[in-house]
């Protein structure tokens, strides 16, 4: 079945010419990216499903109470069954400005069984530079449900110890990207390819009517542009909608050894080779027999172990791959001998070792 599917994909790829693609679908502009934010906070209002007397939950709650001038006597444990220590994460989009709202994810850090019905207390969200970029607070939306009984039995639906707050954080500080003042605009391809990089630079120069773009390497294309956010916004909008025909993908075979999935693209070619692949099946059968003593012999019943081992070799005919065999021919030949996905992986690895497989073999 797998071989038939690969054959259909190969015929489709052979019949479909390379399609032109917008530049915006090939990569991103340098600096125009999200930034990860993280914070440590306390969720309150839980129905007895919190961290109880977990030490760092207690310390966090003491810190919250101290903001309002409240202090607990030394040695007093608040036993916070209705509160939980959590980690708050979010992504700060490029060009986000103070006052914008962000969605946040709240995850239990300790022994809390469920965050359903909880409220996140005001929590600062920090970036990689340890600066505060947003403040989070709000009521959690939890999609999971957890119920436990006194006898230890419990039922869980999805994950009740994690939830989200749509628009639960407010941006307090913008990230400086250097977009308006950088010497040049740089466009980075998602995948390195010198041919595609050069085609993108040529397409930009044709569209703008002057040689302002040049390929610096297989990923980066530098574009000279006047400084100023408004001018560069207009230019980038024009550039990202230019249509380019990217280079053909390199010959590659992807093998997932855990699932047995094999994906072969249409650029794969095979040098002359002959392949024979057989399977060896070993069956071991264990039987136990009771040996009874003779009457009046005062003997004891003994259990005897009998093992039977059978070895069966499935012979497969040898098939020949012609010079420059295409993907369709490879799959047709493998399908003819009834090879399973695991057999196909072994055949491809052997062809690569023999120097007959003209492709990158990637094992996941």
C-alpha positions as CSV (number, residue, x, y, z in Angstrom):
1,X,0.0,0.0,0.0
2,X,2.8,2.4,0.9
3,X,4.6,1.6,-2.4
4,X,1.4,2.3,-4.4
5,X,1.0,5.6,-2.6
6,X,4.5,6.6,-3.4
7,X,4.0,5.6,-7.0
8,X,0.9,7.9,-7.2
9,X,2.9,10.8,-5.7
10,X,5.7,10.3,-8.1
11,X,3.4,10.3,-11.1
12,X,1.8,13.5,-9.8
13,X,5.1,15.1,-9.3
14,X,6.3,14.2,-12.8
15,X,3.1,15.6,-14.4
16,X,3.2,18.9,-12.4
17,X,5.8,21.5,-13.5
18,X,7.5,23.7,-10.9
19,X,5.2,26.4,-9.9
20,X,6.0,30.0,-9.2
21,X,5.8,31.2,-5.6
22,X,5.5,34.6,-3.9
23,X,8.7,35.7,-2.2
24,X,6.8,36.1,1.1
25,X,6.2,32.3,1.0
26,X,9.9,31.5,0.7
27,X,11.2,33.1,3.9
28,X,11.0,36.1,6.2
29,X,12.6,39.5,6.5
30,X,15.4,39.7,9.1
31,X,14.3,41.1,12.4
32,X,10.6,40.6,11.7
33,X,10.0,37.8,14.1
34,X,8.2,37.0,17.4
35,X,10.0,37.0,20.8
36,X,9.3,34.5,23.5
37,X,8.1,35.8,26.9
38,X,7.9,33.9,30.2
39,X,6.8,34.6,33.7
40,X,6.2,33.0,37.1
41,X,2.8,33.6,38.7
42,X,0.1,32.4,41.1
43,X,-3.4,31.2,40.2
44,X,-6.0,31.6,42.9
45,X,-9.7,30.6,43.2
46,X,-9.3,26.9,42.7
47,X,-11.7,24.5,44.2
48,X,-9.2,22.6,46.5
49,X,-7.1,21.4,43.5
50,X,-4.1,23.7,44.2
51,X,-0.6,23.1,45.4
52,X,-1.5,23.0,49.1
53,X,1.7,23.5,51.2
54,X,4.2,23.4,48.3
55,X,7.1,25.6,49.4
56,X,7.5,27.8,46.3
57,X,3.8,28.2,46.0
58,X,3.7,29.5,49.6
59,X,6.7,31.8,48.9
60,X,4.9,33.2,45.8
61,X,1.7,33.8,47.7
62,X,3.6,35.5,50.5
63,X,5.2,37.8,47.9
64,X,1.8,38.7,46.5
65,X,0.4,39.4,49.9
66,X,3.4,41.6,50.8
67,X,2.5,44.0,47.9
68,X,-0.6,45.0,49.9
69,X,1.2,45.3,53.3
70,X,0.1,41.9,54.6
71,X,2.6,39.6,56.4
72,X,2.2,36.2,57.9
73,X,3.6,35.4,61.4
74,X,6.8,33.3,61.3
75,X,6.2,29.6,61.1
76,X,2.6,29.9,59.9
77,X,1.8,27.8,56.8
78,X,-1.1,29.1,54.8
79,X,-1.9,25.7,53.2
80,X,-2.9,27.0,49.9
81,X,-5.3,24.4,48.5
82,X,-7.0,27.0,46.4
83,X,-3.8,28.4,44.8
84,X,-1.2,27.1,42.5
85,X,2.2,28.2,41.2
86,X,2.2,28.4,37.4
87,X,4.5,29.3,34.5
88,X,3.0,31.8,32.0
89,X,4.3,31.9,28.4
90,X,3.5,34.0,25.4
91,X,4.9,35.2,22.1
92,X,5.5,38.9,21.5
93,X,4.8,39.6,17.8
94,X,7.1,41.7,15.7
95,X,6.2,45.5,15.8
96,X,3.9,45.0,18.9
97,X,3.2,48.3,20.6
98,X,2.3,49.1,24.2
99,X,-1.4,48.5,24.9
100,X,-1.8,45.6,22.5
101,X,-3.2,42.4,23.9
102,X,-1.5,39.0,23.8
103,X,-2.8,35.5,24.3
104,X,-1.1,33.6,27.1
105,X,-0.7,30.0,28.2
106,X,-0.7,29.1,31.9
107,X,0.7,25.8,33.1
108,X,0.9,24.3,36.6
109,X,4.4,24.1,38.0
110,X,3.8,22.0,41.1
111,X,1.2,19.5,42.4
112,X,-2.0,21.3,41.3
113,X,-4.5,18.8,39.9
114,X,-6.6,21.3,38.0
115,X,-6.6,25.0,37.1
116,X,-10.3,25.0,36.2
117,X,-12.0,28.1,37.6
118,X,-8.8,29.8,38.6
119,X,-7.7,33.5,38.2
120,X,-4.1,34.5,37.3
121,X,-2.8,37.3,39.6
122,X,-0.9,40.1,37.8
123,X,2.3,38.5,36.5
124,X,5.2,40.3,34.7
125,X,6.4,38.6,31.5
126,X,10.1,38.9,30.7
127,X,12.1,38.4,27.6
128,X,15.5,36.7,27.1
129,X,17.2,40.0,28.3
130,X,15.2,39.7,31.6
131,X,13.3,42.9,30.9
132,X,9.6,43.2,31.4
133,X,7.7,43.4,28.1
134,X,4.1,42.6,29.2
135,X,1.8,42.1,32.2
136,X,-0.6,39.2,32.4
137,X,-3.8,38.7,34.4
138,X,-7.2,37.2,34.0
139,X,-9.5,34.2,34.3
140,X,-8.3,30.9,32.8
141,X,-10.1,28.9,30.1
142,X,-9.3,25.3,30.8
143,X,-10.3,22.6,28.3
144,X,-9.5,19.6,30.5
145,X,-11.3,18.0,33.4
146,X,-10.0,16.0,36.3
147,X,-12.0,14.1,39.0
148,X,-10.6,11.9,41.8
149,X,-12.2,9.9,44.6
150,X,-11.1,9.0,48.1
151,X,-10.3,5.4,47.1
152,X,-7.6,6.7,44.7
153,X,-9.6,6.3,41.4
154,X,-9.5,9.2,39.1
155,X,-10.7,10.3,35.7
156,X,-9.0,12.9,33.5
157,X,-10.2,14.4,30.2
158,X,-7.5,16.2,28.2
159,X,-5.0,18.2,30.5
160,X,-6.7,20.1,33.3
161,X,-3.4,21.5,34.7
162,X,-3.0,23.8,31.7
163,X,-5.1,26.6,30.3
164,X,-5.2,29.8,28.2
165,X,-6.3,33.4,28.6
166,X,-7.2,35.0,25.3
167,X,-5.9,38.6,25.4
168,X,-4.7,38.0,28.9
169,X,-1.5,40.1,28.7
170,X,-0.9,43.7,27.8
171,X,2.2,44.8,26.0
172,X,4.2,47.3,28.1
173,X,7.3,47.8,26.0
174,X,8.1,47.5,22.3
175,X,11.1,45.6,20.9
176,X,13.5,47.6,18.9
177,X,14.0,45.9,15.6
178,X,16.1,48.4,13.7
179,X,13.7,48.2,10.9
180,X,13.7,51.9,10.0
181,X,17.4,52.6,10.5
182,X,19.3,49.5,9.5
183,X,21.8,50.0,6.6
184,X,19.8,47.5,4.4
185,X,16.8,45.2,4.5
186,X,17.7,41.5,4.6
187,X,15.4,38.7,3.4
188,X,16.2,35.2,4.7
189,X,15.1,32.1,2.9
190,X,13.6,29.3,5.0
191,X,15.9,26.7,3.3
192,X,19.3,27.4,2.0
193,X,19.6,27.3,-1.8
194,X,22.0,29.4,-3.9
195,X,19.9,29.1,-7.1
196,X,16.7,30.3,-5.3
197,X,18.6,33.1,-3.6
198,X,20.0,34.4,-6.9
199,X,16.6,34.1,-8.6
200,X,15.0,36.1,-5.8
201,X,17.6,38.9,-6.1
202,X,17.2,39.0,-9.9
203,X,13.4,39.2,-9.6
204,X,13.6,42.1,-7.1
205,X,16.0,44.0,-9.4
206,X,13.6,43.4,-12.4
207,X,10.6,44.6,-10.4
208,X,12.3,47.7,-9.0
209,X,14.2,48.5,-12.2
210,X,17.6,49.0,-10.5
211,X,20.2,46.7,-9.0
212,X,19.4,47.1,-5.3
213,X,19.3,43.5,-4.3
214,X,22.1,41.0,-4.2
215,X,22.4,37.4,-2.9
216,X,24.9,37.4,0.0
217,X,24.8,33.6,0.4
218,X,22.5,30.7,0.0
219,X,20.0,32.2,2.5
220,X,20.3,36.0,2.7
221,X,19.4,38.5,0.1
222,X,20.4,42.1,0.9
223,X,18.2,44.9,-0.4
224,X,19.4,48.5,-0.4
225,X,16.6,50.9,0.7
226,X,16.2,54.5,2.0
227,X,15.9,54.8,5.7
228,X,12.4,55.5,7.1
229,X,9.6,53.2,8.3
230,X,7.0,54.4,5.8
231,X,9.3,54.0,2.8
232,X,10.5,50.6,3.8
233,X,7.0,49.4,4.6
234,X,5.9,50.2,1.0
235,X,9.1,48.6,-0.4
236,X,8.7,45.4,1.6
237,X,5.0,45.1,0.6
238,X,6.0,45.3,-3.0
239,X,8.9,42.9,-2.7
240,X,7.1,40.1,-0.8
241,X,4.4,39.9,-3.5
242,X,6.9,39.4,-6.4
243,X,6.5,35.9,-7.9
244,X,9.6,33.7,-8.3
245,X,10.2,30.2,-9.6
246,X,12.3,28.5,-6.9
247,X,15.0,26.0,-7.7
248,X,14.1,22.3,-7.7
249,X,14.5,20.6,-4.4
250,X,17.6,18.4,-4.0
251,X,17.2,14.6,-4.3
252,X,16.3,13.4,-0.8
253,X,14.9,10.3,0.8
254,X,13.4,10.7,4.3
255,X,13.1,7.6,6.5
256,X,11.3,7.6,9.9
257,X,12.7,4.5,11.5
258,X,10.2,4.6,14.3
259,X,7.0,4.6,12.2
260,X,8.4,3.0,9.0
261,X,7.4,6.0,6.9
262,X,9.4,6.5,3.8
263,X,9.1,9.7,1.6
264,X,11.0,10.0,-1.7
265,X,10.9,13.1,-3.8
266,X,10.9,13.1,-7.6
267,X,14.5,14.2,-8.0
268,X,15.9,10.9,-6.8
269,X,17.8,8.8,-9.3
270,X,19.4,5.3,-9.2
271,X,22.6,4.1,-10.9
272,X,22.6,0.6,-12.4
273,X,22.0,-1.9,-9.6
274,X,20.5,-5.3,-9.0
275,X,18.6,-5.9,-5.7
276,X,17.5,-9.1,-4.0
277,X,15.9,-8.9,-0.7
278,X,14.6,-11.9,1.4
279,X,13.0,-12.2,4.8
280,X,13.8,-14.7,7.5
281,X,11.1,-15.8,9.9
282,X,12.0,-17.6,13.2
283,X,9.1,-19.2,15.1
284,X,9.6,-20.5,18.6
285,X,6.9,-22.6,20.2
286,X,7.1,-23.6,23.9
287,X,5.0,-26.5,25.3
288,X,4.8,-28.0,28.8
289,X,4.1,-31.6,29.5
290,X,3.4,-33.3,32.8
291,X,5.3,-36.6,33.5
292,X,3.4,-38.8,35.9
293,X,5.3,-41.4,38.0
294,X,4.4,-45.1,37.8
295,X,1.8,-46.4,40.3
296,X,3.1,-47.1,43.8
297,X,6.5,-45.8,42.8
298,X,6.4,-43.0,45.3
299,X,7.7,-40.7,42.5
300,X,6.7,-37.0,41.9
301,X,4.9,-35.4,39.0
302,X,7.5,-33.4,36.9
303,X,6.7,-30.7,34.4
304,X,8.8,-31.1,31.3
305,X,9.5,-28.2,28.9
306,X,9.5,-28.9,25.1
307,X,10.7,-26.2,22.6
308,X,10.2,-26.3,18.9
309,X,12.0,-23.8,16.7
310,X,11.2,-23.3,13.0
311,X,13.1,-21.1,10.5
312,X,11.5,-20.1,7.3
313,X,13.2,-18.1,4.6
314,X,11.0,-16.1,2.2
315,X,12.8,-15.9,-1.1
316,X,12.3,-12.9,-3.3
317,X,13.4,-12.6,-7.0
318,X,16.2,-10.2,-7.9
319,X,15.2,-7.1,-9.8
320,X,17.3,-4.8,-11.8
321,X,17.2,-1.0,-11.8
322,X,18.2,0.7,-15.1
323,X,20.6,3.6,-15.2
324,X,18.9,6.8,-14.0
325,X,15.8,5.1,-12.8
326,X,13.1,7.5,-11.7
327,X,11.0,7.5,-8.6
328,X,8.1,5.8,-10.5
329,X,10.4,3.0,-11.6
330,X,11.9,2.5,-8.2
331,X,8.5,2.2,-6.5
332,X,7.2,-0.1,-9.3
333,X,10.1,-2.5,-8.9
334,X,9.8,-2.6,-5.1
335,X,6.0,-3.0,-5.3
336,X,6.5,-6.0,-7.7
337,X,8.3,-8.0,-5.0
338,X,5.8,-7.1,-2.3
339,X,8.3,-5.3,-0.1
340,X,6.9,-4.0,3.2
341,X,7.9,-0.5,4.5
342,X,10.6,-1.9,6.7
343,X,12.0,-3.8,3.6
344,X,12.0,-0.6,1.6
345,X,14.1,1.1,4.2
346,X,16.6,-1.7,4.2
347,X,16.8,-1.6,0.3
348,X,17.3,2.1,0.2
349,X,20.0,2.0,2.9
350,X,21.8,-0.8,1.0
351,X,21.6,1.2,-2.3
352,X,23.1,4.2,-0.6
353,X,26.0,2.2,0.8
354,X,26.6,0.7,-2.6
355,X,26.8,4.2,-4.1
356,X,23.8,3.6,-6.4
357,X,21.4,6.0,-4.7
358,X,21.9,9.5,-5.9
359,X,20.2,11.3,-3.0
360,X,20.6,12.4,0.5
361,X,19.3,9.7,2.9
362,X,17.9,11.3,6.0
363,X,17.1,9.0,8.9
364,X,14.7,10.5,11.5
